[in-house]
Amino acid sequence: MKYVERDLSPKLKGMVSRFPVVYLTGPRQSGKSTLLKALYTDYVYVNLEEKDTRDFATGDPRGFLASCGSRLIIDEAQRAPNLFSYIQAQVDKKNTPGMYILSGSQNFLLMRSISQSLAGRVGILSLLPFSLKELERAKRLPKTANDWMLRGSYPRLIATPGMTPEDFFSGYIATYVERDIRMEVNIHDLDKFRRFLTMCAACAGSPVNLSKIGAQIPADARTVSSWLSILEESYIIFRLAPYYRNLGKRYVKTPKLYFYDTGLLCALLGFTRPNELNLHEMRGHIFEAAVICETAKKYYNAGKMPKMYYWRDSDNKDKEIDLLEENAGNLILSEIKSSQTANKDYAKNLAGFSAQAAGVKCTRRVIFDGAGGPVFSGARYINWKSLA
């Protein structure tokens, strides 16, 4: 498969033209290196995963930067954290846009170094796996929702003929746990961490319950909370906060847990074929995660932090809205259903919320697996592929 233009490219180019340092983060294998090499062919590229390069950068940082020049891409930059203060000195001396582009998948390590040395000098962007729009551009748009959920959107899996999700994600999980978790955050009990990762998959789409997760591992709530933060900072999971607008003080406060890629989620849950999803109780949660993550990509690819929430009436747990997007004071309300049938009842909670949210403009839609077009109770029903 030829290089696929990424939706983030215009924003990245804009950042590089304005900031002396740009940091591109995102999960491992999301296509960061490929994007940077395609856009910046005139830059020197170094990868600190290579031991000799890393030894040079850590042993003689001044010599390393002098030999590479001031148009430099440093991949896996978290591997040489002492380099950042020397980059700061070069930036303060010259202060020209586009001097250094840093990239890495371990956000918890890079952000510490950036906050200490490069605050105010760096533009930060996140690159997630392919969006539906990018898959369509690559002529790899999934044919069915089950295919979309099971395969996920990691570029290498999409681009490699004959590679199965089972093959890709077994290696991905092993690399993440064995290298990133053991080496970078010094977690010694890897078997316990693997159980924790699987337990998170089983809880996907549900409110985060530290005690429930901890009881299955076992681990105390503080450890579970710390490990959840590690998964978030390495772009494995994210937490969707509840919507806090008063609405008669009827709201819950616990965030929901979602995975950034449903292919990884399905692999952790043990799915290997698309038809295994059909009657499984998790199918609705996985479909919901795919749509919510797709929505997050829209914002990240525009260089914005997603303002996304869910809402549930604490007095009536059946009153829930899967996704609320805050946009310039207005709300986009989305009910997400894996069904192929346009049931008019799906729009009921959207209409009820709109009636309570006085003074707020609400756009309502139902995203489902059927043919789009109908409108019930002011909500348009759209097929998930239209998100492309």
HUCOR-V300624 format. One record per backbone hydrogen bond with DSSP energy under -1.0 kcal/mol. CO is the residue of the C=O (numbers start at 0). NH is the residue of the N-H. E is the energy in kcal/mol with one decimal. If there is no record, write none. Layout:
co/nh/e
CO/NH/E
CO/NH/E
This chain:
co/nh/e
5/8/-1.7
7/11/-2.5
8/12/-2.7
9/13/-2.0
10/14/-2.2
11/15/-2.5
12/16/-1.6
14/17/-1.5
14/18/-3.0
18/97/-3.2
19/99/-2.4
20/122/-2.2
21/101/-3.2
22/124/-2.5
23/103/-1.5
24/126/-3.0
26/29/-1.3
30/34/-2.2
31/35/-2.4
32/36/-2.6
33/37/-1.9
34/38/-2.1
35/39/-2.3
39/42/-1.3
43/72/-3.2
45/74/-3.0
46/49/-1.6
49/53/-2.7
50/54/-3.0
51/55/-1.9
52/56/-2.4
53/57/-2.5
54/58/-2.6
55/59/-2.3
59/63/-2.8
60/64/-2.4
61/65/-2.2
62/66/-2.2
63/67/-1.3
64/68/-1.3
70/43/-2.4
71/100/-2.7
72/45/-2.4
73/102/-2.3
74/47/-2.4
75/78/-1.9
76/79/-1.7
79/82/-1.9
80/83/-1.2
82/86/-2.0
83/87/-2.4
84/88/-1.6
85/89/-1.9
86/90/-2.7
87/91/-2.8
88/92/-1.5
89/93/-2.3
90/94/-1.8
98/71/-2.3
99/21/-2.0
100/73/-2.7
101/23/-3.3
102/76/-2.4
105/108/-1.2
105/109/-2.0
106/110/-2.5
108/112/-1.5
109/113/-2.7
110/114/-2.5
111/115/-1.4
112/116/-2.2
113/117/-2.2
117/120/-2.4
120/20/-1.4
122/22/-3.1
124/24/-2.8
130/134/-2.5
131/135/-2.5
132/136/-2.0
133/137/-1.9
134/139/-3.5
135/138/-1.2
143/147/-2.1
144/148/-2.7
145/149/-2.6
146/150/-2.4
147/151/-1.7
152/129/-1.9
153/157/-2.1
154/158/-2.7
155/159/-1.6
159/162/-1.6
163/167/-2.5
164/168/-2.8
165/169/-1.5
166/170/-1.3
167/171/-2.2
168/172/-2.8
169/173/-1.8
170/174/-2.5
171/175/-2.6
172/176/-2.7
173/177/-3.0
174/178/-2.1
174/179/-1.2
175/180/-2.1
176/181/-1.5
178/182/-2.0
179/183/-1.4
180/186/-1.5
187/189/-1.7
188/192/-1.7
189/193/-2.5
190/194/-2.0
191/195/-2.1
192/196/-2.3
193/197/-2.3
194/198/-2.5
195/199/-2.2
196/200/-1.6
197/201/-1.9
198/202/-1.3
200/203/-1.2
202/205/-1.9
205/256/-2.1
208/212/-2.3
209/213/-2.7
210/214/-2.2
213/218/-1.8
219/223/-2.2
220/224/-2.6
221/225/-2.2
222/226/-2.7
223/227/-2.4
224/228/-1.7
225/229/-1.6
226/230/-2.3
227/231/-2.2
228/232/-2.6
229/233/-1.4
230/235/-2.9
230/236/-1.0
231/234/-1.7
235/259/-2.1
237/257/-2.6
239/255/-2.5
240/309/-1.5
245/248/-1.3
248/250/-1.0
254/207/-3.1
255/239/-2.6
256/204/-3.7
257/237/-2.7
260/264/-1.7
261/265/-3.0
262/266/-2.1
263/267/-2.2
264/268/-1.6
265/270/-2.4
272/275/-1.4
273/276/-1.8
276/279/-1.1
279/282/-1.6
281/285/-2.6
282/286/-2.7
283/287/-2.3
284/288/-2.3
285/289/-2.2
286/290/-2.1
287/291/-2.5
288/292/-2.7
289/293/-2.0
290/294/-2.0
291/295/-2.0
292/296/-2.2
293/297/-1.3
294/298/-1.1
295/299/-2.6
296/300/-2.8
298/301/-1.0
298/303/-2.7
299/302/-1.8
306/325/-2.5
308/323/-2.8
309/242/-2.6
310/320/-3.0
315/318/-2.3
317/319/-1.1
318/312/-2.8
320/310/-2.2
322/333/-2.9
323/308/-2.3
324/331/-2.3
326/329/-2.1
329/326/-3.0
330/362/-3.0
331/324/-2.2
332/364/-2.0
333/322/-1.7
334/366/-2.7
338/368/-2.4
340/342/-1.8
342/345/-1.6
343/346/-1.2
344/347/-1.6
346/350/-2.0
347/351/-2.2
348/352/-2.5
349/353/-2.1
350/354/-1.8
351/355/-1.2
352/356/-2.2
355/357/-2.3
356/359/-1.8
360/330/-2.7
362/332/-3.6
363/379/-1.7
364/334/-2.1
365/381/-3.0
366/336/-2.6
367/383/-1.6
373/380/-2.8
375/378/-2.5
378/375/-2.0
379/365/-2.5
380/372/-2.9
381/367/-2.3
382/385/-1.8
383/386/-1.7
384/387/-1.9
